[in-house]
């Protein structure tokens, strides 16, 4: 909804436009299905459904964030990707999200 979330850019493999997603029978509600991204079949997760929020229509801002979790490449459908920012911590540790 109105929340903004961050992800360490080092964990992001790609940010893509949403293409066709093929539903998977009997999958959990938060799994939209699978998609083919440059020859790799990826599961696509809906963060809205995972967080208990209502889905919104797909538009030109809708993106897929591709990342790896436990050695498995996965895609997250998000409403939009706003920006990449650098956050500096007091201990001089910097991350980009």
N, C-alpha and C positions, 0 to 999 in steps of 0.2 A: 504494500500500500504506500504509505508516505515514508517508510523507512529506507535508509541507505545503508548498504553493507559494503565491507571491503574484503579484498582477497589479496594476499601477497602476490605481486606480479611474477615473482620467481616461480610460483606454482602454476601459472597460466601458460598453456601451450599455444592457444589461439583464441581469438575472438572472431566469431563468424556470424553472418546473417542466417537466420533460421530458414532451413530448407525443409523438404518433406520429411516427416517423421512417420514411420510405420508402427502402428500400435502392436503391442505384444499381448496376446490373450493371457488372462489370469495374472497379469503383473500387478504389483502394488499400485495404489492410486497415484503416488507421486512419480511413477515412471511413465512418461508419456509414450515411450516406445524406443525404437532404434532408428539411427540415420546413418547413411553412408557419407563419410567425409574423406574425400580423396582416397577411396579404396579401403578405408578402415571403418568397420561397423562399430558404432558407439551407442551405448545406452544414453537416453536423454531423460534427465530428471527435471521436474517442475519444482522450483523452490517455493513458488506460491502455494502449491498443494502441500508440500512438505511442511510448510509453516502454518497450515490451516487457513490460508487465505483463498478467496475466490479468484479463479482464473480471469484474465482480461483478454480481449481480442488481440490477436497478433497484429502488429503494425510495423512500420519501417524502423522503429527504435528497438524492437524485440531482437535480442541477440542470443547467441549460444556461446558460453564460456567453456572451453575445452581444457581439462586439467587431468592430472593423474592422482589417483587415490589408491594406496596399497598396491601399486604396480599395475592398476587397471586404468586405462584412459576412459574418462566419462565426460559427458556434456551436460551443462546446466542451462536451462532456458531462463533468461532473466528479462525483465521489462526493458531495461536499457543499460548501457555502459556509459557513464558520464565522463570520467576522466581518470588519468593516472596521476597520482600525487606522491610526493616523497614526505614521509613523516620522520622527523628527527626526535630521538629520545635523549634524555639527559645523560645517558651513559655513552653517547656518541654512536649508538647503533642506529642505522638508518634502514628503512624498508620502503619500497614503493608498492602502492596498492592502486 
